Structures are given as C-alpha cells and as structure tokens.
Amino acid sequence: MKKISCYLMVLLFLFVIASTAAAAGIQPDSFTLSGIVGGYSFDGKQHLETRPVVGIRGGYNFTKYVGVEALFDYVRTEGTRAGLGDANVYRYGGDVLLHILPDSDLVPYLAAGYGGLTLDRENQKTNNHGVFDYGVGLKYFLTDNLALRGDFRHLVFRDSGETLYNYEYTAGVTYQFGGEKPAPAPVPPPVVEPAPEAPLEPVPAAEPTPGRYKYCITLHIEFDIDKADIRPEYHDEVAKVGDFMKKYPTTTTVIEGHTDNVGTAEYNMGLSQRRAESVVNYLVEKFGIENSRLSAKGYGLTRPVADNSTNEGKQLNRRIEAIIDCAFDVKEIQPPERLCMLLQVEFDTGKADIKPQYREEIAKVGDYMKKYPTTTAVIEGHTDNVGGSEYNMKLSQERAENVVNYLVENFGIERSRLTAKGYGFTRRIAYNNTAEGRQKNRRINAVIDCVIKK
C-alpha cells in the first residue's frame, strides 16, 4: 500500500505543476499515442510483488465523446515466497473511453475493456488469461496536441476456478494528432458607433416632438397652370389654418406644397415651393399670423398620396398640407382631419413590454379616442439602426401591438378602431450616428384619423 500511495502522490504532483496554457480538448476523428508508467499490484493469491509498469497506448476518437484505445503493458516482478522466482507480466487488449467535458482543458473519462494477461514465471508453465478491466482517467491538455494523463484500472480475471483482482495506476503523456481542430472561442465584436448615414430623405414635418402633437390638414387648393396665386374660391380652405392659429397662439405650422408628376422633377419642386410660400404669405397678410410661426416647404412630386396614372390621382396629389404643431396643453381641439402624437415610451433592449412609468403617455391616446368615438388610429413602432433589418422590423411590430393591446384592455377602445404597424428603422427622424439621434428614432407614433360627424 505504501508503494501505491507513492505512485498516486507522484501523479497528483504532475497535475499540480502542469501549465495552464490554452488547450484544445478532445478532437473528433483524431489519433492518440501515449506512453505510461506507474504501478501494478497483484491479487495476494498470486504471491507477486507490486512493481512498476510501463506501457504504450494507441487510440482513435470517433467523436469528442467516444474513443477507443489499444494497449500493451509490461511488468517485471518477483514472487513473495521462496522458490517462486521472478516473473514477466504482459497485458494487452483495448478499452472504450467515454470523455466527460471533452471541450475543456481538463478532461475526465470513464474506461472499460477486455484483453489478455500473460504471466511468465521462471521454471513454470506460462499462464494466459482473459481479463476484463474498468476504471477512470484524466487528461490535462498543455497545448492543442499534448496532454498529461493519469489512469486507474481494476482488472478482473479467472485462474484455477477463482476470481482474482489486480490494480494498475499510471501517469503518462498523450500526443493527439489529426482530427478536427476546435473552433476558436467567439470574440465579441468591438463596440463601435454606427457609421454616419447618407440622408435618405428630408425629416418629415409631420413627425411630432416630445410633449407636442401634429394636426395634419389637407387643403385642396387648385392653382392656375404655372401659377402660385390663391384663387378667391379657396380662401375658406386657407381660413381653416388661419382661424386655428389665431385661436391657439402657441401653435406653429409647416405649409407643404405637393404636385403631380406632370413636368420635370426640378420644375415641380420649384412650383410646389412657390405655392407653399404663397399660402404662408396669405396667412401673414390676412390673418396677422407672425411670420416666425410659419414655414414653407416644397416637395414637388416626391410624396404622392395617390396614383399619378389617373386624373383623379393627379388631382389628389396637387395639394397643400398644413402641419400644425400643438402643445398638449391646448385643450378641447377637435381636429378636422388627422392627428399625430409622438409617445415617449422607452423599452428595454430587445423587449416589447410597456413599463408602468409610460402609461400616462399612452393615456393621451386612450383619453382622446374615448372622447371622440368616431376616431381611428394607427400605432406606429419605430427603432434605431442597431441590429438587423428583419429583427428591428419584428421588434417594432411587437411594440406597436403591445400599445394597441394596452389601449384595448385599459381604455376599452374597440380593436377595430386600432391598427399596429412596425416600420423598424426605415423611417428615421434623426441621424443614427449619435446616441441622441438613435434615442429620437426609438419611438411610438399614434396617427389618429378623425371623421367628424355633423
């Protein structure tokens, strides 16, 4: 037993002093070649001394979990009784190895197998036995291909009608070659700010800002060909905007000019700008609206609302839009056409759940729609450009749907009055190359259509 303890201490010492260098673990389809030394103890009935054992192993790993190994061991020993003399012991056969934690640098494994045991005593007949063995082992990889190993085997065989038990405990070195190299550990990509984007289109004036919303009024004004003067019959149309702005002096308005596709893009851009400026000038002169509260923007043929292939579609596209910016403290306003609210709702990364602190934001939509039961609304979800296009489209849709569900469940709004639409990062209102810009683009819009029944 003292010799057994000595061998075990040597084996433990080898593992303690082993390098902690990066290792590969077990490689599928690889071959192994090992040399081992250790101790071999015999059943007492054999009357043989415990002695050192040396051996060689050759193996193949079918997968990183399962391998086989052929073995050959040699022990030179002597009898414990006078007259028994020396003996040579040969062990040969094969084991099946089941690796545990095969991807780590320290790989424990179970082993079991069958082979032969030849005992060649001086002046006696050579004995051959079939022997079963089982046990445990441990490999510690110092590099991709080199490992220290330690093994313990319990050997069971029959001799002269008796079952005998031998023990083998070894340490060695294994060389692994061939096979599939393990994939390197994934390295997280460096965190970098997204590259500046080229402008896709002007920021739409209909986008509300925090704490405010937009009234979008379409003015169907007909102009003479290549003219920008407002004809008398359309003064009442312009009065919708003038009267509203006089009543609510905190409001500001963008007057947008739009055309059909007759003529060149450059020509239509200039014409739409002149017509929008004409409406601005009329509001200043006839309604006394301060010029600082008004701006004109021509879009030419770039933003059609109908098909330009028909006369009816062209007529709808020749229009003036008044985009009125209002603070939420403007009360009792019944917009004539369309209302757009921006809801400052923050979501956790990759989540669509509505946090309690943003329920008041959503209540602005719920309260308005309860007060005006003829209204319908589209809840729009928008994201920044962090992540893939498909992922952001799905995430924005889920967030919009959660706002719709919240309005249905908490305000009793009929689901038929609500629609959810996710736009991902396709409709940004700011550049995504800054944290502030990305924050603005992560938003929920409520676009409310107001059908006023007389």
Secondary structure by P-SEA (a helix, b strand, c coil): caaaaaaaaaaaaaaaaccccccccccccbbbbbcbbbbbbccccccccbbbbbbbbbbbbcccccccccbbbbbbbbbcccccccbbbbbbbbbbbbbcccccccccccccccbbbbbbcccccbbbbbbbbbbcbbbbbcccccccccbbbbbbbccccbbbbbbbbbcbbbbbcccccccccccccccccccccccccccccccccccbbbbbbbbbcccccccccccccaaaaaaaaaaaaaacccbbbbbbbbbcccccaaaaaaaaaaaaaaaaaaaaaccccccccbbbbbbcccccccccccaaaaaaacbbbbbbbbcccccccccccbbbbbbbcccccccccccccaaaaaaaaaaaaaacccbbbbbbbbbcccccaaaaaaaaaaaaaaaaaaaaaccccccccbbbbbbcccccccccccaaaaaaacbbbbbbbbbccc
